[in-house]
Amino acid sequence: MSEPAGAGGGGQLAGQTVVVVGGSAGIGLETARQVRAAGGDVVLAARNPERLERAARELKPLSTAAFDAHDTDRLERFFADLPGQVDHVLVTAGAPAYTPLDELDPADAGRAFGGRIAMTLAVARACREKVRPGGTLLLVGGTGGRRPAAGMAVIGAVTAALPALTADLALELAPVRVNLIAAGFVDTPLSASLLGDQLDARREHLRRTLPIRRVVQPADVAALAVHLMVNDALTGATYDIDGGQQFVGD
């Protein structure tokens, strides 16, 4: 297989290494592609070994690791075992949980909320030693939980917590920069698995109603992620990317 375009040559990320947690599909995979096209190297971590192997064949990462990022002990060992410093870390792992209150198990809800926060904190602790000064810890969340609705209690709580956590971590980890990408609907395999046979109708609805008149793609989010890596004036902030979805409702 030929080397990815831009890999090993010049580019915005030439000579830099980006760790992508959740790098075998969707936003993580597309960001890894754009990092390689910009001349950077990648380290890929993901839960699904088969998808991770396919991504590795395409992108030729420095290394890969297959594990569940919500296993915080394993996550911290992964970072500890990296052979040296890296430049940026992107965390896309995790999936939203939509459960009406009358179907909700409080223990499951606690694990869903606490697990996401714990994963983020575990990465942040590991980054203190592994990300070079001026590098980036970049988190990916969403905008959908900002609109109250039945079944949105847990995801709404996570959505509200992540910007505050991002700002706090930007102070604690400085001079490492910490930012949050808050995405609306993105046309990823995860979205397809959640919507099933309603996916095409959802796409068509968004094409008609979004101000941009198209569906947001993983490449759109990846381009923002790369920008946040290379612009070293940005930290502690949340960057929405939803094509205007918040302004027109669902």
C-alpha positions in Angstrom: 0.0 0.0 0.0 1.3 3.5 -0.8 2.1 5.9 1.9 -0.7 8.3 2.9 -0.6 11.6 1.1 1.7 14.0 2.8 3.0 11.5 5.3 6.7 11.9 6.1 6.9 15.1 4.1 6.1 18.8 4.8 2.8 19.9 6.3 1.2 21.6 9.3 2.0 18.6 11.5 5.3 17.5 10.1 7.4 15.9 12.7 4.6 15.7 15.2 2.9 12.7 16.8 -0.9 12.6 17.5 -2.5 9.9 19.7 -6.0 9.2 18.7 -8.2 7.3 21.3 -11.1 6.0 19.4 -9.1 6.1 16.1 -10.6 3.1 14.2 -13.8 4.7 12.9 -15.7 7.9 12.4 -14.3 11.2 13.6 -11.2 9.6 15.1 -10.3 7.7 12.0 -10.8 10.7 9.7 -8.8 12.9 12.0 -5.9 10.4 11.8 -6.1 10.5 8.1 -5.9 14.3 8.0 -3.0 14.2 10.5 -1.1 11.8 8.2 -1.9 14.0 5.2 -0.5 17.0 7.1 2.8 15.2 7.6 2.2 13.9 11.2 2.5 10.5 12.7 -0.3 8.8 14.6 -0.7 6.3 17.5 -4.1 4.6 17.3 -6.1 3.2 20.2 -9.6 1.7 19.9 -11.8 -1.0 21.4 -12.5 -3.0 18.2 -9.4 -5.0 17.2 -10.6 -5.8 13.6 -11.4 -2.1 12.8 -8.2 -1.1 14.4 -6.2 -3.5 12.2 -7.9 -2.1 9.1 -7.1 1.4 10.1 -3.5 0.5 10.8 -3.1 -1.1 7.3 -4.3 2.2 5.8 -2.5 4.7 8.0 0.7 2.9 9.1 0.7 4.3 12.7 3.7 4.2 14.9 1.8 1.8 17.1 -1.7 0.6 18.0 -3.5 -0.7 21.1 -6.8 -2.4 21.4 -8.7 -1.8 24.7 -11.8 -0.1 26.1 -11.0 3.5 27.0 -13.4 3.3 29.9 -11.0 0.9 31.6 -9.1 3.8 33.2 -6.3 1.6 34.6 -5.7 0.2 31.1 -5.9 3.7 29.7 -3.3 5.1 32.0 -1.0 2.2 31.3 -1.3 2.8 27.6 -0.1 6.4 28.0 2.6 5.4 30.5 3.9 2.8 28.0 4.4 5.4 25.2 8.1 5.5 24.5 8.4 9.3 24.7 6.5 12.6 24.5 3.8 13.2 21.9 2.4 16.4 20.6 -1.4 16.0 20.7 -4.0 13.7 22.1 -7.5 13.4 20.6 -10.2 11.5 22.6 -13.3 10.5 20.6 -14.2 7.3 22.5 -17.6 7.0 24.0 -21.2 6.9 22.8 -24.3 8.8 23.9 -27.0 7.1 26.1 -30.6 8.0 25.4 -32.9 6.5 28.1 -36.3 7.8 29.3 -36.5 8.2 33.1 -39.0 5.4 33.6 -36.6 3.0 31.9 -33.5 4.3 33.5 -31.4 2.2 35.9 -29.8 4.7 38.3 -26.7 2.6 38.6 -26.3 2.4 34.9 -26.8 6.1 34.6 -24.1 6.7 37.2 -21.7 4.5 35.3 -22.5 6.3 32.0 -21.9 9.7 33.5 -19.1 8.9 35.8 -17.3 6.7 33.3 -17.1 9.5 30.8 -15.8 11.9 33.4 -13.4 9.3 34.8 -12.0 8.6 31.3 -11.4 12.2 30.6 -9.6 12.7 33.9 -7.5 9.6 33.4 -6.3 10.9 30.0 -5.6 14.3 31.6 -3.5 12.8 34.3 -1.5 10.8 31.8 -1.0 13.9 29.6 0.8 15.8 32.3 3.9 13.7 31.5 3.4 12.7 27.9 2.2 15.8 25.9 4.9 18.3 25.2 4.4 21.9 26.4 2.2 23.8 23.9 0.7 20.5 22.7 -3.0 19.7 22.9 -5.5 17.5 24.7 -8.5 17.6 22.5 -11.9 16.2 23.6 -14.9 15.4 21.5 -18.4 15.9 22.9 -21.8 17.0 21.5 -24.4 19.7 21.3 -27.5 17.6 21.3 -27.8 17.3 25.1 -28.2 21.1 25.4 -31.8 20.9 24.4 -34.0 19.4 27.2 -36.1 16.4 26.2 -37.3 13.1 27.5 -34.5 10.5 27.6 -31.8 13.2 27.6 -31.0 13.4 31.3 -27.7 11.5 31.3 -26.4 12.9 28.0 -27.5 16.4 29.0 -25.5 16.1 32.2 -22.4 15.0 30.3 -22.9 17.8 27.8 -23.1 20.4 30.5 -20.1 19.0 32.4 -17.6 18.7 29.6 -17.1 22.5 28.9 -16.5 23.2 32.6 -14.1 20.3 32.8 -12.3 21.5 29.7 -11.8 24.9 31.1 -10.5 23.6 34.5 -8.1 21.2 32.8 -6.8 24.0 30.6 -5.5 25.7 33.8 -4.3 22.5 35.5 -2.4 21.1 32.5 -1.0 24.4 31.2 1.1 24.9 29.1 -0.6 21.9 27.5 -3.7 23.2 25.8 -7.1 21.7 26.3 -10.1 22.2 24.1 -13.5 20.6 23.4 -15.2 20.0 20.1 -19.0 19.9 20.5 -20.5 18.2 17.4 -24.1 18.0 16.4 -25.2 15.1 14.1 -22.2 13.8 12.2 -22.7 11.1 9.5 -20.6 8.4 11.1 -20.9 4.6 11.6 -22.0 5.3 15.2 -24.9 7.5 13.9 -25.9 4.8 11.5 -25.9 2.2 14.3 -28.0 4.4 16.5 -30.6 5.3 13.9 -30.8 2.1 11.9 -33.4 2.3 9.2 -34.2 5.9 10.1 -30.7 7.1 9.0 -31.7 8.2 5.4 -34.7 10.1 6.7 -32.5 11.9 9.2 -30.0 12.8 6.6 -32.7 14.2 4.3 -34.3 16.2 7.1 -31.0 17.8 7.9 -30.2 18.6 4.3 -33.6 20.5 4.2 -33.3 22.3 7.5 -29.7 23.1 8.3 -28.4 26.5 7.3 -25.5 24.8 5.5 -28.0 22.7 3.5 -25.9 19.5 4.0 -25.0 17.0 6.6 -21.9 17.4 8.7 -19.3 14.8 7.8 -16.3 13.4 9.8 -13.9 15.3 7.6 -15.5 18.6 8.8 -14.8 17.7 12.4 -11.4 16.4 11.6 -10.4 19.7 9.9 -11.5 21.6 13.0 -9.4 19.1 15.2 -6.3 19.7 13.1 -6.8 23.5 13.3 -7.1 23.3 17.1 -3.8 21.3 17.2 -1.8 23.8 15.1 -3.2 27.1 16.5 -1.4 27.5 19.7 -3.4 30.5 20.9 -6.5 28.3 21.6 -7.2 26.7 25.0 -9.9 26.2 27.5 -12.7 26.6 25.0 -15.6 24.7 23.4 -16.0 24.8 19.6 -19.4 23.9 18.2 -19.6 22.2 14.8 -23.2 21.3 13.9 -24.0 23.1 10.7 -26.4 25.4 12.6 -28.5 22.6 14.0 -28.9 24.3 17.4 -30.6 27.2 15.7 -33.3 25.2 13.9 -34.0 22.4 16.3 -34.1 18.7 15.4 
